[in-house]
Every structure is written in C-alpha cells, then in structure tokens.
Amino acid sequence: MISELNKVFQQETANSSRQSIDECMVNFKGRSSLKQYMPKKPIKRGFKVWGRCDAVTGYLYAFQVYTGKGENCEDEGLGFNVVMTLSSNLPHNTLLAFDNFFTGCNLMEALYERKIFAVGTVRTNRKDLPDILKKSQPKNLRLQKNQFAAITAEPITAIKWLDMKDVTILTTAHHPIDTQLVKRTQKDGTKKEVLCPKAIASYTLTMGGVDHFDHFRSSYPINRKCRKFWMGLFFFMFDASIINSYITYNTVHVVNTHSHREFRLSFLADIFQKLNGLNLSLQVKQTTVFQTYNKTTAFTRKLDFWIICVGKRETESFTSLSEFVSDNDSEMFQDDVFGELVQYLTWMRASFEKYFPDEQNTKMKFNSWIHNPFLPNLQMPESISNEIYESPLEMSSNTSMESLFKTTPLDDFWCRIRDEYPLLGKMTLNIFLPFPTTYLCEIGFSTYAATKTKYRNRLDAEPDMRLQLSSIKPDINQLIKNKKQFYTSL
C-alpha cells in the first residue's frame, strides 16, 4: 500500500522546483518494535516517517516508514540512504533542503552527480568539513555578530554565519558571496534588517515543507486510539491522501478568498452601523418622547422594508454587503444564505416589538395632538375633562399662539402657555417630563464618577455637577471679575 501511494502521489502532480526532506511522527503509545522515542518532538512516542514535501504547499510526494537502520547504513549512514531513496525520482535542477541529521559532504556530492542541488545545515563533527566550520577557532578568527565566512571545494560551498549562535551550512546551489537582507527579531521585540548569506535565507524558505504538511495533518486528524500498530500508519496514509487531494484541488481550481463568514460579517457590519446611528441620534439632551417615538418607529418600518429587499436578494440598503456581493459572483451565495439574513432581520423586528410594544404606540397616537394643536380636525383623548378640552379649542383660534408655535421649539412652547392655560400646560408637561432615554442618567453617573474620586472623597460634588451638567455655558471671566477683590496698599 505504501508503494502504491508513493506512485500515485508522484503521478497526480508535477514536481516543484523546491522541496524538503524531514521526519514526521505518527502518535502511537502501544507495543511495537517500530515505535521511536524522540523527547524533543511534540509527539514524543510513535512511528517515525521520512517524507519529501513541496516547500510551498506541503504536498507529500514520497514517504518511507522507519523500520530500523538496516544493513545498508553501515557505509554511508542512515541519513544518506533516506535522502537518496526519497529523491530517486526527482527531476534535474531541483533544490532539495534537509536538516543536519542528513547533511554530509558525501550526500551533497551524490546528489550533485544526479544534477540535484541541495542545501542543508550541518553538524560541526561531520567528516571532511573545513576548519572554518569547527567550533574551536582562534580568537582572532572568531566571527562577530552577523558576519559570515565561506569556503568552496567544487561543487560544495561551506558557510558559517554568526546570528545568535553559529549557523553552519553546506550548499551546492549558491555562490559563497551572495547575500541578502533578512529581518531578525531583536531582544526588545523589534525587527531589524541584517545581511545574511543567500544560502541560509534560501534554506529557511525551503525547509518548511514537511512542517507545512504536519500543520495540515494536525488541523483535522482522523487518528483514533487503537490496539493494532498498523492502524496508526493506516490513519497517517489516509490523512496524507486527503491533504494531497486538497492541495491538488486548490492548485487546479481558483480558491475563493471570500468565505461565507466574510459574507455574514459584511452584513453584520452594516446592521451595527445602522443600530449605532439610531443609538447616537437618541443620545441628546434636548429630546422628547415624541422624537424618540418617531425615530424608533421609522427604524421599525425600515426593518420591514429590509426584510422584503433581502428576500429578493437586493442589498442596496447595506453598503458593505452590497460591495461584497458586487465584488464576487452573487450566484455563489445560495438562497438559504439570504434566507438566514431574513430570519435574523425578522428576529430583530420581533425584538423591537418587545421593547417598543403596541400599547406604547397607541398611547403616543392618543397624544399626537401635542405635536400640532392647530390642526383643523383636532382629535383629543376621550379621557380628558371638558375644561381641559376647551383650552386647545380656544388656543387653535388664536393666531398669535399659532405664530408662536411655528417659531418656538415644542417643549418651550408648552412651557410658555402655562400661565394662560395652566391645566393644559400641566397636562402636556407631565407627558414631556419623563426621561425618554437613560442618556441623562448615564452622563450624570459618569460625571459624578470622574469628579468625586478616591483622592477627592470629601468633596461636595453638587456645585461641580451642576456646572458640568448644565447646558448653559458659564462666562468664567465675568465670574472671576465679579469675585475679584481689590486691596488698598498700606
């Protein structure tokens, strides 16, 4: 099965120009002679699998289960045999990266003979390495930070670069003096550009293929606890098949960068913007119950209109949603997606009915005469007395009152007529006086909390509160001038 999967994996896609070889761990804690213990790995106990993956996508081209060193490892070593086996079908001029477990001069030469370029970190105790890679160097030959030294013996170039510590690398694909700027994180967390050998920068970009594959595998694993050791390897191969299928599909098809989640977020952004606009319009000092009633009623009618429009897939009322749909194919969003938006708007409409019930609307309609007592067909509530009823009839025939009504704010107008029509004025002020919103209470509590702190806990905050909450702006200069005392010189 492993041989067949390796054959299929390489047939289904073309080899990329950058690939990497590394080990994967398959979690298994049962009894098996194949089980390995690697304390420095996230999965410490399990089966070791060698893999060759694409450096960018993480596609697994070939893999091999580690069953032991075997008899062929005595001459060249385990790492040499693993790389040569996994790279047997690699095309020419491919760049292959691997870590210091595999890298050696004999491996680099063998790959170069196959016309395969290689780069990899190397351990300083490997055979045939030049002296510049050795740790024990004279003091006058030691590198300063971000300096590097290189030596070439065709076709291999050995490079040593001092970053936080020595980085030693062998390459057959890079010139020894080629450099580029890379960003390195400093101790204080800032990013700084430093000069780095191009071989090391290329190794960093190429080496992460197997880690990318492991990231895919850890996101949605299908591995389950099992007593049979081969089941863990079967689950690994199943995961690899799914991941390779997903990567192949994405390379053939254009991946849609906008998801259903972003569609919902654009809609919610518009809804929150409209709710914030309604909330801000109600947070004013000079407001009445009639003004808040008009705004909430208008928003409720807008909700009814939006439900109809969204049901027809019309999104012009929602700016972000309309731009999102216009930037993408609208056919990609099925009718059930717009149906969910209709359900959400319907739920919001029901919530408004709960907070603003029909009883309150009916009460406001009965008191609608306060808006304009000079209408020709004035309708007054039946509950008021005849004495009060006569007052608006008399006032509606007074032309001076009508002109005053047209040039004065509504609440000021009813305050001014209290002397002439005391019963009617008292009745209307009882309707105006209740707070239509909690804005004034909230601003009062906030002002008090900011004024009387723990450092001023003995302060009498009443005068300061009156000064800060009043809509009348005090003339500070005039107040100081009135309080100023003049002292005669002795």
C-alpha positions as CSV (number, residue, x, y, z in Angstrom):
1,M,0.0,0.0,0.0
2,I,2.9,2.4,0.8
3,S,4.5,1.7,-2.6
4,E,1.2,2.3,-4.4
5,L,0.5,5.6,-2.6
6,N,4.0,6.8,-3.4
7,K,3.4,6.0,-7.0
8,V,0.0,7.8,-7.1
9,F,1.3,10.9,-5.2
10,Q,4.0,11.5,-7.8
11,Q,1.7,10.8,-10.7
12,E,-1.0,13.2,-9.7
13,T,1.0,16.4,-9.7
14,A,4.2,17.8,-11.2
15,N,7.3,18.1,-9.0
16,S,8.1,21.6,-7.8
17,S,11.5,23.2,-8.0
18,R,11.8,23.5,-4.2
19,Q,11.3,20.5,-1.9
20,S,12.4,19.4,1.6
21,I,13.0,16.2,3.4
22,D,12.3,15.7,7.1
23,E,10.8,13.3,9.6
24,C,7.1,13.1,10.7
25,M,5.9,11.5,13.9
26,V,2.8,9.3,14.0
27,N,1.4,9.1,17.5
28,F,1.3,5.6,19.0
29,K,1.8,4.5,22.6
30,G,1.2,0.8,22.3
31,R,3.7,-2.0,21.9
32,S,5.7,-2.2,18.7
33,S,9.3,-2.7,17.7
34,L,8.9,0.2,15.2
35,K,8.0,2.7,17.9
36,Q,10.5,5.5,18.5
37,Y,11.1,7.9,21.3
38,M,12.0,11.5,20.4
39,P,11.9,13.7,23.6
40,K,12.3,17.0,21.7
41,K,9.4,16.5,19.4
42,P,5.7,17.5,20.1
43,I,4.8,13.8,19.5
44,K,7.4,12.0,21.7
45,R,6.4,8.4,21.1
46,G,5.2,6.9,17.9
47,F,6.3,5.8,14.4
48,K,8.9,7.8,12.5
49,V,8.1,8.5,8.9
50,W,10.5,10.2,6.4
51,G,8.8,12.5,4.0
52,R,9.6,14.6,0.9
53,C,7.2,17.6,0.6
54,D,6.8,20.6,-1.5
55,A,8.4,23.7,0.1
56,V,5.4,26.0,-0.5
57,T,2.2,23.9,-0.5
58,G,3.3,21.0,1.8
59,Y,2.3,18.3,-0.8
60,L,3.7,14.9,0.2
61,Y,5.5,13.4,-2.9
62,A,7.0,10.4,-1.2
63,F,7.3,8.9,2.3
64,Q,9.0,6.0,4.0
65,V,8.3,4.4,7.4
66,Y,11.5,4.0,9.5
67,T,11.9,0.3,10.4
68,G,15.5,0.4,11.6
69,K,18.9,1.2,10.3
70,G,19.3,-2.0,8.3
71,E,22.4,-3.4,6.8
72,N,22.9,-0.8,4.1
73,C,23.5,2.0,6.6
74,E,27.0,0.9,7.7
75,D,28.9,2.6,4.9
76,E,27.2,5.9,4.2
77,G,24.8,6.3,7.1
78,L,21.1,6.3,7.7
79,G,20.5,9.9,6.6
80,F,22.4,9.4,3.3
81,N,20.2,6.3,2.4
82,V,17.0,8.0,3.3
83,V,17.6,11.1,1.2
84,M,18.9,9.0,-1.8
85,T,15.8,6.8,-1.6
86,L,13.3,9.5,-1.4
87,S,14.9,11.6,-4.1
88,S,15.3,8.8,-6.6
89,N,12.6,10.2,-8.9
90,L,13.4,13.8,-8.5
91,P,13.9,15.8,-11.8
92,H,17.1,17.6,-12.6
93,N,17.8,21.1,-11.2
94,T,15.5,20.7,-8.2
95,L,16.6,22.4,-5.0
96,L,16.4,19.9,-2.0
97,A,16.7,21.0,1.6
98,F,17.2,18.9,4.7
99,D,18.5,19.4,8.3
100,N,21.7,18.5,10.0
101,F,20.6,14.9,10.6
102,F,21.1,14.2,6.9
103,T,23.7,16.7,5.7
104,G,27.2,15.5,4.8
105,C,29.7,16.0,2.1
106,N,29.2,12.6,0.6
107,L,25.4,13.2,0.3
108,M,25.9,16.6,-1.3
109,E,28.3,15.1,-3.9
110,A,26.0,12.2,-4.6
111,L,23.0,14.5,-5.2
112,Y,25.1,16.8,-7.4
113,E,26.0,13.9,-9.6
114,R,22.3,13.3,-10.1
115,K,22.0,17.0,-11.1
116,I,20.0,17.8,-7.9
117,F,21.0,20.9,-6.0
118,A,21.0,20.7,-2.2
119,V,21.2,22.9,0.8
120,G,21.2,21.9,4.5
121,T,22.5,22.7,7.9
122,V,25.4,20.5,9.0
123,R,26.8,19.3,12.3
124,T,30.3,20.5,13.0
125,N,31.6,17.0,13.9
126,R,30.9,15.6,10.4
127,K,33.7,14.2,8.4
128,D,35.6,16.1,5.7
129,L,34.4,19.5,6.9
130,P,36.8,22.6,6.6
131,D,38.3,24.1,9.6
132,I,36.2,27.3,9.4
133,L,33.1,25.3,10.5
134,K,34.7,23.9,13.6
135,K,33.7,25.3,16.9
136,S,37.2,25.6,18.3
137,Q,38.6,28.6,16.4
138,P,41.4,31.0,17.5
139,K,40.2,34.3,19.0
140,N,41.5,36.3,16.0
141,L,39.4,34.2,13.6
142,R,36.1,34.3,15.5
143,L,33.2,35.9,13.8
144,Q,31.4,39.0,15.0
145,K,27.6,39.0,15.0
146,N,26.1,38.9,11.5
147,Q,29.4,38.2,9.9
148,F,30.0,35.1,7.9
149,A,32.8,33.0,6.4
150,A,32.7,30.8,3.4
151,I,34.9,28.3,1.6
152,T,34.3,26.4,-1.7
153,A,35.5,23.0,-2.8
154,E,33.6,22.2,-6.0
155,P,30.8,21.5,-6.0
156,I,30.2,22.2,-2.3
157,T,30.3,25.5,-0.5
158,A,30.6,25.6,3.3
159,I,29.3,28.7,5.1
160,K,29.4,29.8,8.7
161,W,27.2,32.7,9.9
162,L,27.0,34.1,13.4
163,D,23.5,35.1,14.3
164,M,22.5,34.4,18.0
165,K,24.8,31.5,17.6
166,D,26.8,29.8,14.8
167,V,24.8,28.6,11.8
168,T,26.8,26.2,9.6
169,I,25.5,25.1,6.3
170,L,26.5,23.2,3.1
171,T,25.2,24.0,-0.3
172,T,25.7,23.1,-3.9
173,A,23.2,25.7,-5.2
174,H,24.5,29.1,-4.1
175,H,27.5,31.3,-4.6
176,P,29.6,31.8,-1.4
177,I,29.4,35.6,-1.5
178,D,25.7,36.0,-2.4
179,T,23.9,37.9,0.4
180,Q,20.5,39.4,1.0
181,L,18.8,41.4,3.7
182,V,16.6,39.5,6.2
183,K,14.5,40.7,9.1
184,R,15.6,39.4,12.5
185,T,13.8,39.8,15.8
186,Q,15.8,41.6,18.5
187,K,15.7,41.1,22.2
188,D,13.3,44.0,22.7
189,G,10.9,42.5,20.1
190,T,11.7,44.9,17.3
191,K,12.5,43.8,13.7
192,K,15.9,44.7,12.2
193,E,17.3,44.1,8.8
194,V,20.6,42.3,8.8
195,L,22.9,41.0,6.0
196,C,22.6,37.2,5.6
197,P,24.2,34.7,3.2
198,K,21.7,33.8,0.5
199,A,22.2,30.1,1.0
200,I,20.8,30.4,4.6
201,A,17.9,32.6,3.6
202,S,17.0,30.0,0.8
203,Y,17.3,27.2,3.3
204,T,14.8,28.9,5.6
205,L,12.3,29.4,2.8
206,T,12.7,25.8,1.5
207,M,12.9,23.7,4.7
208,G,9.3,24.2,5.9
209,G,7.6,21.8,3.5
210,V,7.2,18.8,5.9
211,D,6.2,21.2,8.7
212,H,3.5,22.6,6.5
213,F,2.3,19.1,5.8
214,D,2.3,18.3,9.6
215,H,0.3,21.5,10.1
216,F,-2.4,20.3,7.8
217,R,-2.4,16.9,9.4
218,S,-2.8,18.3,13.0
219,S,-5.7,20.5,12.0
220,Y,-8.2,17.8,11.2
221,P,-6.6,14.4,12.3
222,I,-8.6,11.2,11.9
223,N,-6.2,9.2,14.1
224,R,-8.0,7.2,16.8
225,K,-6.8,5.0,19.7
226,C,-6.2,1.5,18.5
227,R,-4.5,-1.7,19.7
228,K,-3.2,-2.7,16.3
229,F,0.0,-0.9,15.5
230,W,-0.7,-0.8,11.7
231,M,-3.9,1.2,12.2
232,G,-1.8,4.3,13.2
233,L,0.1,4.0,9.9
234,F,-3.1,3.5,8.0
235,F,-4.6,6.7,9.5
236,F,-1.4,8.5,8.6
237,M,-1.8,7.4,4.9
238,F,-5.4,8.3,5.0
239,D,-4.6,11.8,6.2
240,A,-1.9,12.1,3.6
241,S,-4.3,11.2,0.8
242,I,-6.9,13.7,2.0
243,I,-4.3,16.5,2.3
244,N,-2.7,15.8,-1.1
245,S,-6.2,15.8,-2.7
246,Y,-7.0,19.2,-1.1
247,I,-3.7,20.7,-2.2
248,T,-4.2,19.4,-5.8
249,Y,-7.7,20.7,-5.9
250,N,-6.6,24.2,-4.8
251,T,-3.8,24.3,-7.4
252,V,-6.2,23.4,-10.2
253,H,-9.2,25.5,-9.1
254,V,-9.2,29.1,-8.2
255,V,-9.6,29.4,-4.5
256,N,-12.4,31.8,-3.4
257,T,-10.7,34.2,-1.0
258,H,-14.1,35.3,0.4
259,S,-15.9,32.9,2.6
260,H,-19.4,32.6,4.0
261,R,-18.1,34.0,7.2
262,E,-17.0,37.3,5.5
263,F,-20.4,37.5,3.9
264,R,-22.0,37.4,7.3
265,L,-19.5,39.9,8.7
266,S,-20.2,42.4,6.0
267,F,-23.9,42.1,6.7
268,L,-23.4,42.5,10.5
269,A,-21.2,45.5,10.0
270,D,-24.0,47.3,8.1
271,I,-26.6,46.3,10.8
272,F,-24.4,47.5,13.7
273,Q,-23.7,50.8,11.8
274,K,-27.4,51.4,11.5
275,L,-28.1,50.5,15.1
276,N,-25.2,52.8,16.2
277,G,-26.7,55.6,14.2
278,L,-30.1,55.1,15.9
279,N,-28.4,55.0,19.3
280,L,-26.4,58.1,18.7
281,S,-29.5,60.0,17.5
282,L,-31.2,59.2,20.8
283,Q,-28.3,60.3,23.0
284,V,-29.0,64.0,23.1
285,K,-30.1,66.3,25.9
286,Q,-32.9,68.2,24.3
287,T,-35.1,65.3,23.3
288,T,-38.7,64.3,23.9
289,V,-40.7,61.1,24.0
290,F,-42.3,62.1,20.7
291,Q,-38.9,62.4,19.0
292,T,-37.7,59.0,20.3
293,Y,-41.0,57.5,19.2
294,N,-40.7,58.9,15.7
295,K,-37.1,57.5,15.3
296,T,-37.8,54.0,16.7
297,T,-41.0,53.8,14.6
298,A,-39.0,54.8,11.5
299,F,-36.4,52.2,12.2
300,T,-39.1,49.5,12.7
301,R,-40.5,50.4,9.3
302,K,-37.0,50.2,7.8
303,L,-36.7,46.7,9.2
304,D,-39.9,45.6,7.4
305,F,-38.5,47.1,4.2
306,W,-35.1,45.4,4.6
307,I,-36.8,42.0,5.1
308,I,-38.6,42.4,1.8
309,C,-35.4,43.6,0.0
310,V,-33.1,40.8,1.3
311,G,-35.8,38.2,0.5
312,K,-35.4,39.4,-3.2
313,R,-31.6,39.3,-2.9
314,E,-31.5,43.1,-3.1
315,T,-28.7,44.5,-0.9
316,E,-28.5,48.2,-1.9
317,S,-29.6,49.2,1.6
318,F,-26.5,47.6,3.1
319,T,-23.3,49.3,1.8
320,S,-20.7,46.7,2.9
321,L,-22.8,43.8,1.9
322,S,-23.6,45.3,-1.5
323,E,-19.9,45.9,-2.2
324,F,-19.1,42.4,-1.1
325,V,-21.7,40.8,-3.4
326,S,-20.7,43.1,-6.3
327,D,-17.0,42.1,-5.9
328,N,-17.9,38.4,-6.0
329,D,-20.2,36.2,-8.0
330,S,-23.7,36.6,-6.5
331,E,-24.6,33.1,-7.6
332,M,-22.1,31.6,-5.2
333,F,-24.4,32.6,-2.3
334,Q,-27.4,30.3,-2.3
335,D,-31.0,31.3,-1.4
336,D,-30.6,29.7,2.0
337,V,-27.8,32.2,2.8
338,F,-30.1,35.2,2.2
339,G,-32.9,33.2,4.0
340,E,-30.7,33.3,7.1
341,L,-30.4,37.1,6.8
342,V,-34.2,37.3,6.5
343,Q,-34.6,35.3,9.7
344,Y,-32.1,37.5,11.5
345,L,-33.9,40.7,10.4
346,T,-37.3,39.1,11.4
347,W,-35.9,38.3,14.8
348,M,-34.6,41.8,15.2
349,R,-38.1,43.1,14.2
350,A,-39.7,40.9,17.0
351,S,-37.1,42.3,19.5
352,F,-38.2,45.8,18.7
353,E,-41.8,44.9,19.2
354,K,-40.8,43.5,22.6
355,Y,-39.0,46.7,23.7
356,F,-41.5,49.1,22.0
357,P,-44.9,47.4,22.3
358,D,-48.1,48.4,20.6
359,E,-49.5,49.7,23.8
360,Q,-46.9,52.4,23.9
361,N,-47.5,53.3,20.2
362,T,-51.3,53.6,20.9
363,K,-50.6,55.9,23.8
364,M,-48.4,58.1,21.7
365,K,-51.0,58.2,19.0
366,F,-53.6,59.5,21.5
367,N,-51.2,62.3,22.5
368,S,-50.3,63.2,18.9
369,W,-52.3,66.4,19.2
370,I,-49.4,67.9,21.3
371,H,-47.3,67.9,18.1
372,N,-49.7,70.3,16.4
373,P,-52.7,71.7,18.4
374,F,-53.6,73.9,15.4
375,L,-54.8,71.2,13.1
376,P,-58.3,71.8,11.6
377,N,-59.7,68.4,12.7
378,L,-58.1,68.2,16.1
379,Q,-58.8,64.9,17.9
380,M,-58.3,64.9,21.7
381,P,-58.3,61.9,24.0
382,E,-61.7,61.0,25.4
383,S,-60.3,60.6,28.9
384,I,-59.6,64.4,29.4
385,S,-62.1,66.6,31.1
386,N,-64.3,69.2,29.3
387,E,-62.5,72.0,30.9
388,I,-59.1,70.9,29.5
389,Y,-60.7,70.1,26.1
390,E,-61.9,73.7,25.8
391,S,-58.4,75.1,26.1
392,P,-56.9,73.7,22.8
393,L,-60.1,74.7,21.0
394,E,-59.6,78.3,22.2
395,M,-55.9,78.2,21.6
396,S,-56.3,76.9,18.0
397,S,-58.3,80.0,17.1
398,N,-55.5,82.3,18.5
399,T,-53.4,83.5,15.6
400,S,-50.6,84.8,17.8
401,M,-50.4,81.5,19.5
402,E,-50.1,79.8,16.1
403,S,-47.3,82.1,15.0
404,L,-45.5,81.4,18.4
405,F,-45.9,77.7,17.8
406,K,-44.3,77.9,14.4
407,T,-41.2,79.8,15.7
408,T,-40.6,78.1,19.1
409,P,-39.4,74.6,19.9
410,L,-42.2,72.3,21.0
411,D,-41.2,72.0,24.7
412,D,-40.6,75.7,25.0
413,F,-44.0,76.5,23.5
414,W,-45.9,74.4,26.1
415,C,-43.8,75.9,28.9
416,R,-44.8,79.4,27.8
417,I,-48.5,78.8,27.7
418,R,-48.7,77.6,31.3
419,D,-49.7,81.0,32.6
420,E,-52.6,81.4,30.1
421,Y,-53.7,77.7,30.0
422,P,-52.5,76.2,33.3
423,L,-54.4,72.9,33.2
424,L,-53.4,72.2,29.6
425,G,-49.8,73.2,30.2
426,K,-49.6,71.0,33.3
427,M,-51.0,68.1,31.4
428,T,-48.6,68.4,28.5
429,L,-45.6,68.9,30.8
430,N,-46.4,65.7,32.6
431,I,-46.0,64.0,29.2
432,F,-42.8,65.8,28.4
433,L,-41.0,65.5,31.7
434,P,-40.3,61.7,31.9
435,F,-36.9,60.8,30.5
436,P,-37.3,59.3,27.0
437,T,-33.8,57.6,27.3
438,T,-31.3,56.8,30.0
439,Y,-28.7,59.1,28.4
440,L,-29.1,61.9,31.0
441,C,-28.8,59.4,33.9
442,E,-25.7,57.8,32.4
443,I,-24.0,61.1,31.7
444,G,-24.7,62.1,35.3
445,F,-23.2,59.0,36.8
446,S,-20.2,59.3,34.6
447,T,-19.7,62.9,35.6
448,Y,-20.0,62.1,39.2
449,A,-17.5,59.2,39.0
450,A,-15.0,61.4,37.2
451,T,-15.4,64.3,39.7
452,K,-15.5,62.5,43.1
453,T,-12.6,60.2,43.0
454,K,-10.8,58.4,45.9
455,Y,-8.4,61.4,46.1
456,R,-11.4,63.8,46.5
457,N,-13.7,61.7,48.5
458,R,-14.6,64.5,50.9
459,L,-15.6,66.9,48.1
460,D,-19.1,68.2,47.9
461,A,-19.7,67.4,44.2
462,E,-23.1,69.2,43.9
463,P,-21.9,72.6,42.6
464,D,-19.4,70.9,40.2
465,M,-22.1,68.5,39.0
466,R,-24.4,71.4,38.3
467,L,-21.7,73.3,36.4
468,Q,-20.7,70.3,34.3
469,L,-24.3,69.0,33.5
470,S,-25.8,72.4,32.8
471,S,-26.4,73.2,29.1
472,I,-25.7,76.9,29.9
473,K,-22.0,77.7,29.3
474,P,-20.7,79.9,32.2
475,D,-18.7,83.0,31.5
476,I,-15.7,82.3,33.6
477,N,-14.0,85.6,33.0
478,Q,-17.1,87.5,34.1
479,L,-17.5,85.3,37.2
480,I,-13.9,85.9,38.2
481,K,-14.2,89.6,37.6
482,N,-17.3,89.8,39.9
483,K,-15.4,87.9,42.7
484,K,-12.2,89.9,42.4
485,Q,-11.2,91.8,45.5
486,F,-9.2,95.0,45.4
487,Y,-6.8,95.6,48.3
488,T,-5.5,99.1,49.2
489,S,-1.8,99.5,49.6
490,L,-0.6,100.2,53.1
